[in-house]
């Protein structure tokens, strides 16, 4: 028999609880069902960015070689650079 999940007063209290407890003691994951959240808003924001055409062409070429969409590759590059900038 699984343990009962306690009620939490705050989200922080729940976060602390799950950081130190194993969910398999409380939830029967084999009986879990997938759910969809149709009204969930994306956490990303659409932006418009102007790039020189040769730069965009090179980005698309490189993305094609890596078999990823060029927008995804651009996000990877930006994320890597941000990480490097904040480390220094």
Biopython code that builds the backbone (N, CA, C, O; Angstrom):
import numpy as np
from Bio.PDB.StructureBuilder import StructureBuilder

atoms = [
    (1, "UNK", "N", (0.845, -1.183, 0.000)),
    (1, "UNK", "CA", (0.000, 0.000, 0.000)),
    (1, "UNK", "C", (0.892, 1.248, 0.000)),
    (1, "UNK", "O", (1.882, 1.326, 0.727)),
    (2, "UNK", "N", (0.519, 2.197, -0.817)),
    (2, "UNK", "CA", (1.291, 3.428, -0.957)),
    (2, "UNK", "C", (0.947, 4.403, 0.160)),
    (2, "UNK", "O", (-0.151, 4.381, 0.716)),
    (3, "UNK", "N", (1.915, 5.260, 0.473)),
    (3, "UNK", "CA", (1.711, 6.296, 1.481)),
    (3, "UNK", "C", (0.819, 7.392, 0.911)),
    (3, "UNK", "O", (0.742, 7.575, -0.304)),
    (4, "UNK", "N", (0.153, 8.109, 1.791)),
    (4, "UNK", "CA", (-0.718, 9.213, 1.377)),
    (4, "UNK", "C", (0.131, 10.470, 1.184)),
    (4, "UNK", "O", (0.955, 10.813, 2.032)),
    (5, "UNK", "N", (-0.083, 11.151, 0.055)),
    (5, "UNK", "CA", (0.640, 12.397, -0.212)),
    (5, "UNK", "C", (0.094, 13.463, 0.729)),
    (5, "UNK", "O", (-1.114, 13.698, 0.755)),
    (6, "UNK", "N", (0.960, 14.109, 1.501)),
    (6, "UNK", "CA", (0.477, 15.127, 2.436)),
    (6, "UNK", "C", (-0.015, 16.374, 1.705)),
    (6, "UNK", "O", (0.310, 16.594, 0.539)),
    (7, "UNK", "N", (-0.796, 17.175, 2.403)),
    (7, "UNK", "CA", (-1.235, 18.468, 1.865)),
    (7, "UNK", "C", (-0.185, 19.496, 2.251)),
    (7, "UNK", "O", (0.363, 19.453, 3.353)),
    (8, "UNK", "N", (0.088, 20.405, 1.357)),
    (8, "UNK", "CA", (1.127, 21.396, 1.584)),
    (8, "UNK", "C", (0.533, 22.787, 1.672)),
    (8, "UNK", "O", (-0.411, 23.123, 0.957)),
    (9, "UNK", "N", (1.100, 23.591, 2.560)),
    (9, "UNK", "CA", (0.611, 24.964, 2.733)),
    (9, "UNK", "C", (1.136, 25.881, 1.637)),
    (9, "UNK", "O", (0.464, 26.829, 1.230)),
    (10, "UNK", "N", (2.347, 25.588, 1.163)),
    (10, "UNK", "CA", (2.946, 26.430, 0.132)),
    (10, "UNK", "C", (3.619, 25.561, -0.919)),
    (10, "UNK", "O", (3.891, 24.381, -0.697)),
    (11, "UNK", "N", (3.877, 26.168, -2.056)),
    (11, "UNK", "CA", (4.585, 25.465, -3.122)),
    (11, "UNK", "C", (6.021, 25.168, -2.692)),
    (11, "UNK", "O", (6.580, 24.132, -3.052)),
    (12, "UNK", "N", (6.610, 26.073, -1.927)),
    (12, "UNK", "CA", (7.966, 25.848, -1.425)),
    (12, "UNK", "C", (8.020, 24.624, -0.515)),
    (12, "UNK", "O", (8.963, 23.835, -0.580)),
    (13, "UNK", "N", (7.002, 24.470, 0.335)),
    (13, "UNK", "CA", (6.953, 23.313, 1.234)),
    (13, "UNK", "C", (6.847, 22.023, 0.431)),
    (13, "UNK", "O", (7.476, 21.020, 0.769)),
    (14, "UNK", "N", (6.049, 22.053, -0.633)),
    (14, "UNK", "CA", (5.910, 20.873, -1.479)),
    (14, "UNK", "C", (7.224, 20.575, -2.199)),
    (14, "UNK", "O", (7.628, 19.417, -2.310)),
    (15, "UNK", "N", (7.879, 21.607, -2.678)),
    (15, "UNK", "CA", (9.161, 21.434, -3.365)),
    (15, "UNK", "C", (10.190, 20.796, -2.439)),
    (15, "UNK", "O", (10.915, 19.886, -2.841)),
    (16, "UNK", "N", (10.252, 21.276, -1.200)),
    (16, "UNK", "CA", (11.185, 20.708, -0.215)),
    (16, "UNK", "C", (10.864, 19.242, 0.067)),
    (16, "UNK", "O", (11.762, 18.407, 0.171)),
    (17, "UNK", "N", (9.573, 18.944, 0.188)),
    (17, "UNK", "CA", (9.153, 17.575, 0.458)),
    (17, "UNK", "C", (9.614, 16.629, -0.645)),
    (17, "UNK", "O", (10.231, 15.601, -0.366)),
    (18, "UNK", "N", (9.312, 16.977, -1.906)),
    (18, "UNK", "CA", (9.645, 16.088, -3.011)),
    (18, "UNK", "C", (11.142, 16.021, -3.267)),
    (18, "UNK", "O", (11.615, 15.057, -3.869)),
    (19, "UNK", "N", (11.889, 17.007, -2.832)),
    (19, "UNK", "CA", (13.348, 16.967, -2.978)),
    (19, "UNK", "C", (13.962, 15.910, -2.062)),
    (19, "UNK", "O", (15.060, 15.420, -2.325)),
    (20, "UNK", "N", (13.253, 15.561, -0.988)),
    (20, "UNK", "CA", (13.813, 14.608, -0.029)),
    (20, "UNK", "C", (13.007, 13.299, 0.083)),
    (20, "UNK", "O", (13.308, 12.464, 0.936)),
    (21, "UNK", "N", (11.998, 13.118, -0.762)),
    (21, "UNK", "CA", (11.189, 11.898, -0.723)),
    (21, "UNK", "C", (11.085, 11.298, -2.126)),
    (21, "UNK", "O", (11.110, 12.017, -3.125)),
    (22, "UNK", "N", (10.970, 9.994, -2.183)),
    (22, "UNK", "CA", (10.842, 9.286, -3.455)),
    (22, "UNK", "C", (9.364, 9.160, -3.812)),
    (22, "UNK", "O", (8.566, 8.649, -3.027)),
    (23, "UNK", "N", (9.008, 9.635, -5.015)),
    (23, "UNK", "CA", (7.600, 9.616, -5.425)),
    (23, "UNK", "C", (7.051, 8.205, -5.563)),
    (23, "UNK", "O", (5.838, 8.012, -5.470)),
    (24, "UNK", "N", (7.906, 7.218, -5.781)),
    (24, "UNK", "CA", (7.415, 5.842, -5.932)),
    (24, "UNK", "C", (6.836, 5.291, -4.631)),
    (24, "UNK", "O", (6.101, 4.304, -4.650)),
    (25, "UNK", "N", (7.163, 5.922, -3.501)),
    (25, "UNK", "CA", (6.558, 5.519, -2.228)),
    (25, "UNK", "C", (5.122, 6.024, -2.113)),
    (25, "UNK", "O", (4.350, 5.535, -1.288)),
    (26, "UNK", "N", (4.769, 7.003, -2.943)),
    (26, "UNK", "CA", (3.474, 7.669, -2.824)),
    (26, "UNK", "C", (2.565, 7.496, -4.039)),
    (26, "UNK", "O", (1.344, 7.610, -3.928)),
    (27, "UNK", "N", (3.157, 7.223, -5.182)),
    (27, "UNK", "CA", (2.381, 7.181, -6.422)),
    (27, "UNK", "C", (2.624, 5.860, -7.138)),
    (27, "UNK", "O", (3.763, 5.407, -7.252)),
    (28, "UNK", "N", (1.562, 5.253, -7.614)),
    (28, "UNK", "CA", (1.651, 4.014, -8.383)),
    (28, "UNK", "C", (1.807, 4.403, -9.854)),
    (28, "UNK", "O", (0.819, 4.567, -10.570)),
    (29, "UNK", "N", (3.050, 4.547, -10.290)),
    (29, "UNK", "CA", (3.318, 5.072, -11.627)),
    (29, "UNK", "C", (2.841, 4.142, -12.735)),
    (29, "UNK", "O", (2.567, 4.609, -13.840)),
    (30, "UNK", "N", (2.733, 2.849, -12.476)),
    (30, "UNK", "CA", (2.246, 1.932, -13.504)),
    (30, "UNK", "C", (0.776, 2.167, -13.831)),
    (30, "UNK", "O", (0.309, 1.788, -14.905)),
    (31, "UNK", "N", (0.057, 2.784, -12.920)),
    (31, "UNK", "CA", (-1.359, 3.074, -13.145)),
    (31, "UNK", "C", (-1.576, 4.494, -13.672)),
    (31, "UNK", "O", (-2.710, 4.908, -13.917)),
    (32, "UNK", "N", (-0.501, 5.219, -13.838)),
    (32, "UNK", "CA", (-0.611, 6.609, -14.301)),
    (32, "UNK", "C", (-1.085, 6.657, -15.749)),
    (32, "UNK", "O", (-0.812, 5.750, -16.536)),
    (33, "UNK", "N", (-1.798, 7.730, -16.087)),
    (33, "UNK", "CA", (-2.263, 7.944, -17.453)),
    (33, "UNK", "C", (-1.710, 9.269, -17.951)),
    (33, "UNK", "O", (-1.557, 10.220, -17.184)),
    (34, "UNK", "N", (-1.414, 9.319, -19.237)),
    (34, "UNK", "CA", (-0.952, 10.574, -19.830)),
    (34, "UNK", "C", (-2.106, 11.561, -19.870)),
    (34, "UNK", "O", (-3.261, 11.191, -20.082)),
    (35, "UNK", "N", (-1.769, 12.811, -19.664)),
    (35, "UNK", "CA", (-2.803, 13.835, -19.765)),
    (35, "UNK", "C", (-2.287, 14.950, -20.662)),
    (35, "UNK", "O", (-1.080, 15.130, -20.825)),
    (36, "UNK", "N", (-3.203, 15.677, -21.225)),
    (36, "UNK", "CA", (-2.834, 16.826, -22.037)),
    (36, "UNK", "C", (-3.329, 18.076, -21.338)),
    (36, "UNK", "O", (-4.360, 18.068, -20.665)),
    (37, "UNK", "N", (-2.591, 19.125, -21.506)),
    (37, "UNK", "CA", (-2.943, 20.401, -20.895)),
    (37, "UNK", "C", (-3.159, 21.410, -22.022)),
    (37, "UNK", "O", (-2.254, 22.181, -22.341)),
    (38, "UNK", "N", (-4.338, 21.413, -22.621)),
    (38, "UNK", "CA", (-4.567, 22.220, -23.823)),
    (38, "UNK", "C", (-4.501, 23.729, -23.599)),
    (38, "UNK", "O", (-4.236, 24.473, -24.543)),
    (39, "UNK", "N", (-4.730, 24.191, -22.398)),
    (39, "UNK", "CA", (-4.723, 25.627, -22.147)),
    (39, "UNK", "C", (-3.408, 26.119, -21.548)),
    (39, "UNK", "O", (-3.295, 27.276, -21.144)),
    (40, "UNK", "N", (-2.411, 25.223, -21.494)),
    (40, "UNK", "CA", (-1.119, 25.591, -20.962)),
    (40, "UNK", "C", (-0.431, 26.540, -21.928)),
    (40, "UNK", "O", (-0.296, 26.250, -23.117)),
    (41, "UNK", "N", (-0.003, 27.669, -21.406)),
    (41, "UNK", "CA", (0.653, 28.658, -22.253)),
    (41, "UNK", "C", (2.135, 28.330, -22.357)),
    (41, "UNK", "O", (2.761, 27.935, -21.373)),
    (42, "UNK", "N", (2.695, 28.494, -23.557)),
    (42, "UNK", "CA", (4.125, 28.196, -23.710)),
    (42, "UNK", "C", (4.977, 29.154, -22.897)),
    (42, "UNK", "O", (4.625, 30.317, -22.704)),
    (43, "UNK", "N", (6.103, 28.641, -22.426)),
    (43, "UNK", "CA", (6.978, 29.475, -21.617)),
    (43, "UNK", "C", (7.960, 30.254, -22.479)),
    (43, "UNK", "O", (8.778, 31.015, -21.962)),
    (44, "UNK", "N", (7.882, 30.067, -23.778)),
    (44, "UNK", "CA", (8.763, 30.815, -24.663)),
    (44, "UNK", "C", (8.011, 32.017, -25.235)),
    (44, "UNK", "O", (6.782, 32.076, -25.210)),
    (45, "UNK", "N", (8.772, 32.952, -25.740)),
    (45, "UNK", "CA", (8.173, 34.161, -26.294)),
    (45, "UNK", "C", (8.707, 34.346, -27.706)),
    (45, "UNK", "O", (9.908, 34.219, -27.946)),
    (46, "UNK", "N", (7.833, 34.638, -28.610)),
    (46, "UNK", "CA", (8.224, 34.876, -29.988)),
    (46, "UNK", "C", (8.863, 36.245, -30.112)),
    (46, "UNK", "O", (8.350, 37.235, -29.589)),
    (47, "UNK", "N", (9.998, 36.290, -30.816)),
    (47, "UNK", "CA", (10.665, 37.566, -31.068)),
    (47, "UNK", "C", (10.977, 37.666, -32.553)),
    (47, "UNK", "O", (10.953, 36.675, -33.283)),
    (48, "UNK", "N", (11.264, 38.861, -32.969)),
    (48, "UNK", "CA", (11.688, 39.087, -34.342)),
    (48, "UNK", "C", (13.132, 39.564, -34.295)),
    (48, "UNK", "O", (13.465, 40.476, -33.539)),
    (49, "UNK", "N", (13.981, 38.953, -35.095)),
    (49, "UNK", "CA", (15.389, 39.334, -35.122)),
    (49, "UNK", "C", (15.830, 39.452, -36.572)),
    (49, "UNK", "O", (15.536, 38.587, -37.397)),
    (50, "UNK", "N", (16.525, 40.515, -36.865)),
    (50, "UNK", "CA", (17.019, 40.715, -38.229)),
    (50, "UNK", "C", (18.472, 40.272, -38.291)),
    (50, "UNK", "O", (19.314, 40.717, -37.512)),
    (51, "UNK", "N", (18.743, 39.374, -39.247)),
    (51, "UNK", "CA", (20.095, 38.884, -39.470)),
    (51, "UNK", "C", (20.475, 39.158, -40.920)),
    (51, "UNK", "O", (19.621, 39.132, -41.806)),
    (52, "UNK", "N", (21.744, 39.417, -41.155)),
    (52, "UNK", "CA", (22.174, 39.546, -42.546)),
    (52, "UNK", "C", (21.909, 38.242, -43.292)),
    (52, "UNK", "O", (22.107, 37.160, -42.739)),
    (53, "UNK", "N", (21.466, 38.337, -44.538)),
    (53, "UNK", "CA", (21.115, 37.146, -45.309)),
    (53, "UNK", "C", (22.255, 36.132, -45.361)),
    (53, "UNK", "O", (21.997, 34.942, -45.181)),
    (54, "UNK", "N", (23.500, 36.540, -45.597)),
    (54, "UNK", "CA", (24.580, 35.532, -45.612)),
    (54, "UNK", "C", (24.722, 34.799, -44.268)),
    (54, "UNK", "O", (25.020, 33.605, -44.244)),
    (55, "UNK", "N", (24.511, 35.508, -43.162)),
    (55, "UNK", "CA", (24.599, 34.865, -41.850)),
    (55, "UNK", "C", (23.475, 33.847, -41.686)),
    (55, "UNK", "O", (23.701, 32.740, -41.195)),
    (56, "UNK", "N", (22.279, 34.216, -42.092)),
    (56, "UNK", "CA", (21.144, 33.305, -41.996)),
    (56, "UNK", "C", (21.356, 32.084, -42.894)),
    (56, "UNK", "O", (21.038, 30.959, -42.508)),
    (57, "UNK", "N", (21.892, 32.314, -44.085)),
    (57, "UNK", "CA", (22.175, 31.193, -44.992)),
    (57, "UNK", "C", (23.186, 30.230, -44.382)),
    (57, "UNK", "O", (23.021, 29.013, -44.466)),
    (58, "UNK", "N", (24.230, 30.774, -43.768)),
    (58, "UNK", "CA", (25.246, 29.924, -43.136)),
    (58, "UNK", "C", (24.653, 29.158, -41.947)),
    (58, "UNK", "O", (24.972, 27.989, -41.728)),
    (59, "UNK", "N", (23.786, 29.836, -41.186)),
    (59, "UNK", "CA", (23.121, 29.181, -40.056)),
    (59, "UNK", "C", (22.266, 28.022, -40.547)),
    (59, "UNK", "O", (22.294, 26.937, -39.967)),
    (60, "UNK", "N", (21.513, 28.250, -41.607)),
    (60, "UNK", "CA", (20.656, 27.197, -42.159)),
    (60, "UNK", "C", (21.493, 26.041, -42.695)),
    (60, "UNK", "O", (21.116, 24.879, -42.537)),
    (61, "UNK", "N", (22.615, 26.344, -43.320)),
    (61, "UNK", "CA", (23.497, 25.300, -43.833)),
    (61, "UNK", "C", (24.050, 24.441, -42.695)),
    (61, "UNK", "O", (24.047, 23.212, -42.768)),
    (62, "UNK", "N", (24.518, 25.102, -41.658)),
    (62, "UNK", "CA", (25.050, 24.383, -40.503)),
    (62, "UNK", "C", (23.958, 23.561, -39.815)),
    (62, "UNK", "O", (24.195, 22.421, -39.412)),
    (63, "UNK", "N", (22.776, 24.135, -39.683)),
    (63, "UNK", "CA", (21.661, 23.409, -39.064)),
    (63, "UNK", "C", (21.302, 22.171, -39.886)),
    (63, "UNK", "O", (21.010, 21.109, -39.337)),
    (64, "UNK", "N", (21.329, 22.326, -41.201)),
    (64, "UNK", "CA", (21.033, 21.190, -42.075)),
    (64, "UNK", "C", (22.067, 20.079, -41.886)),
    (64, "UNK", "O", (21.710, 18.901, -41.860)),
    (65, "UNK", "N", (23.336, 20.443, -41.756)),
    (65, "UNK", "CA", (24.388, 19.449, -41.524)),
    (65, "UNK", "C", (24.171, 18.713, -40.205)),
    (65, "UNK", "O", (24.461, 17.522, -40.092)),
    (66, "UNK", "N", (23.659, 19.432, -39.212)),
    (66, "UNK", "CA", (23.423, 18.830, -37.892)),
    (66, "UNK", "C", (22.039, 18.202, -37.770)),
    (66, "UNK", "O", (21.705, 17.601, -36.749)),
    (67, "UNK", "N", (21.247, 18.347, -38.817)),
    (67, "UNK", "CA", (19.891, 17.790, -38.877)),
    (67, "UNK", "C", (18.994, 18.326, -37.753)),
    (67, "UNK", "O", (18.290, 17.573, -37.081)),
    (68, "UNK", "N", (19.045, 19.640, -37.574)),
    (68, "UNK", "CA", (18.167, 20.313, -36.613)),
    (68, "UNK", "C", (17.581, 21.557, -37.281)),
    (68, "UNK", "O", (18.193, 22.094, -38.204)),
    (69, "UNK", "N", (16.432, 22.021, -36.848)),
    (69, "UNK", "CA", (15.894, 23.268, -37.387)),
    (69, "UNK", "C", (16.828, 24.438, -37.055)),
    (69, "UNK", "O", (17.444, 24.466, -35.989)),
    (70, "UNK", "N", (16.925, 25.390, -37.967)),
    (70, "UNK", "CA", (17.868, 26.481, -37.733)),
    (70, "UNK", "C", (17.495, 27.323, -36.521)),
    (70, "UNK", "O", (18.378, 27.861, -35.853)),
    (71, "UNK", "N", (16.195, 27.450, -36.222)),
    (71, "UNK", "CA", (15.797, 28.204, -35.031)),
    (71, "UNK", "C", (16.301, 27.517, -33.764)),
    (71, "UNK", "O", (16.727, 28.179, -32.818)),
    (72, "UNK", "N", (16.250, 26.195, -33.753)),
    (72, "UNK", "CA", (16.734, 25.442, -32.598)),
    (72, "UNK", "C", (18.236, 25.603, -32.441)),
    (72, "UNK", "O", (18.738, 25.760, -31.328)),
    (73, "UNK", "N", (18.951, 25.564, -33.558)),
    (73, "UNK", "CA", (20.395, 25.742, -33.503)),
    (73, "UNK", "C", (20.746, 27.142, -32.999)),
    (73, "UNK", "O", (21.681, 27.311, -32.216)),
    (74, "UNK", "N", (20.000, 28.125, -33.447)),
    (74, "UNK", "CA", (20.224, 29.492, -32.974)),
    (74, "UNK", "C", (19.998, 29.587, -31.464)),
    (74, "UNK", "O", (20.761, 30.255, -30.765)),
    (75, "UNK", "N", (18.956, 28.925, -30.959)),
    (75, "UNK", "CA", (18.708, 28.912, -29.508)),
    (75, "UNK", "C", (19.853, 28.255, -28.758)),
    (75, "UNK", "O", (20.243, 28.714, -27.684)),
    (76, "UNK", "N", (20.392, 27.179, -29.322)),
    (76, "UNK", "CA", (21.530, 26.491, -28.691)),
    (76, "UNK", "C", (22.720, 27.436, -28.610)),
    (76, "UNK", "O", (23.365, 27.549, -27.567)),
    (77, "UNK", "N", (23.008, 28.120, -29.725)),
    (77, "UNK", "CA", (24.143, 29.049, -29.751)),
    (77, "UNK", "C", (23.965, 30.173, -28.736)),
    (77, "UNK", "O", (24.907, 30.525, -28.026)),
    (78, "UNK", "N", (22.769, 30.732, -28.665)),
    (78, "UNK", "CA", (22.509, 31.823, -27.717)),
    (78, "UNK", "C", (22.642, 31.309, -26.285)),
    (78, "UNK", "O", (23.238, 31.979, -25.440)),
    (79, "UNK", "N", (22.096, 30.132, -26.007)),
    (79, "UNK", "CA", (22.178, 29.559, -24.658)),
    (79, "UNK", "C", (23.619, 29.314, -24.244)),
    (79, "UNK", "O", (24.006, 29.604, -23.112)),
    (80, "UNK", "N", (24.421, 28.773, -25.177)),
    (80, "UNK", "CA", (25.832, 28.518, -24.866)),
    (80, "UNK", "C", (26.578, 29.819, -24.581)),
    (80, "UNK", "O", (27.389, 29.890, -23.657)),
    (81, "UNK", "N", (26.301, 30.831, -25.370)),
    (81, "UNK", "CA", (26.991, 32.111, -25.178)),
    (81, "UNK", "C", (26.568, 32.775, -23.869)),
    (81, "UNK", "O", (27.402, 33.337, -23.159)),
    (82, "UNK", "N", (25.285, 32.712, -23.552)),
    (82, "UNK", "CA", (24.810, 33.277, -22.289)),
    (82, "UNK", "C", (25.469, 32.577, -21.106)),
    (82, "UNK", "O", (25.880, 33.220, -20.140)),
    (83, "UNK", "N", (25.563, 31.255, -21.191)),
    (83, "UNK", "CA", (26.199, 30.495, -20.115)),
    (83, "UNK", "C", (27.653, 30.928, -19.952)),
    (83, "UNK", "O", (28.126, 31.123, -18.833)),
    (84, "UNK", "N", (28.351, 31.076, -21.061)),
    (84, "UNK", "CA", (29.760, 31.481, -21.015)),
    (84, "UNK", "C", (29.903, 32.896, -20.455)),
    (84, "UNK", "O", (30.802, 33.156, -19.654)),
    (85, "UNK", "N", (29.046, 33.789, -20.859)),
    (85, "UNK", "CA", (29.109, 35.183, -20.399)),
    (85, "UNK", "C", (28.849, 35.286, -18.899)),
    (85, "UNK", "O", (29.505, 36.062, -18.204)),
    (86, "UNK", "N", (27.891, 34.503, -18.401)),
    (86, "UNK", "CA", (27.566, 34.587, -16.986)),
    (86, "UNK", "C", (28.590, 33.859, -16.109)),
    (86, "UNK", "O", (28.669, 34.122, -14.909)),
    (87, "UNK", "N", (29.379, 32.941, -16.698)),
    (87, "UNK", "CA", (30.440, 32.266, -15.944)),
    (87, "UNK", "C", (31.589, 33.214, -15.663)),
    (87, "UNK", "O", (32.217, 33.145, -14.607)),
    (88, "UNK", "N", (31.864, 34.106, -16.618)),
    (88, "UNK", "CA", (33.023, 35.003, -16.463)),
    (88, "UNK", "C", (32.693, 36.255, -15.666)),
    (88, "UNK", "O", (33.564, 37.099, -15.453)),
]
sb = StructureBuilder()
sb.init_structure("model")
sb.init_model(0)
sb.init_chain("A")
sb.init_seg("    ")
for serial, (resi, resn, name, xyz) in enumerate(atoms, 1):
    if name == "N":
        sb.init_residue(resn, " ", resi, " ")
    sb.init_atom(name, np.array(xyz, "f"), 0.0, 1.0, " ", f" {name:<3s}", serial, name[0])
structure = sb.get_structure()
